[in-house]
Amino acid sequence: MPVCFTPDQVKLLESYAKRNGMLNTSQAIEHILELIVGKNKD
């Protein structure tokens, strides 16, 4: 599914990915979504 971000949001995602040892922003997006979904399962 395509997702659009502003240039500033892309920089934040890149920074998040680097801090968490991820190779690209796609991994960061997947990780963040898992955190959100995981918290809402209760």
C-alpha positions as CSV (number, residue, x, y, z in Angstrom):
1,M,0.0,0.0,0.0
2,P,1.5,3.4,-1.0
3,V,2.2,5.8,1.8
4,C,3.1,9.5,1.4
5,F,5.3,11.5,3.7
6,T,6.6,15.1,3.7
7,P,10.4,15.5,3.4
8,D,10.6,16.2,7.1
9,Q,8.7,13.1,8.0
10,V,11.0,11.0,5.8
11,K,14.0,12.4,7.7
12,L,12.4,11.4,10.9
13,L,11.7,7.9,9.6
14,E,15.3,7.6,8.4
15,S,16.6,8.7,11.8
16,Y,14.4,6.3,13.6
17,A,15.5,3.4,11.3
18,K,19.2,4.2,11.9
19,R,18.8,4.4,15.6
20,N,17.1,1.1,15.7
21,G,19.5,-0.8,13.4
22,M,17.1,-1.0,10.4
23,L,18.2,-1.0,6.8
24,N,15.5,1.3,5.4
25,T,12.4,3.3,6.1
26,S,10.1,0.5,5.1
27,Q,11.3,-1.5,8.1
28,A,10.8,1.5,10.4
29,I,7.2,2.0,9.1
30,E,6.5,-1.7,9.7
31,H,7.9,-1.6,13.2
32,I,5.9,1.5,14.1
33,L,2.7,0.0,12.8
34,E,3.4,-3.2,14.8
35,L,3.8,-1.1,17.9
36,I,0.5,0.6,17.3
37,V,-1.4,-2.5,16.5
38,G,0.1,-4.4,19.4
39,K,-1.0,-1.7,21.8
40,N,-4.5,-1.8,20.5
41,K,-5.0,-5.5,20.8
42,D,-5.9,-5.3,24.5
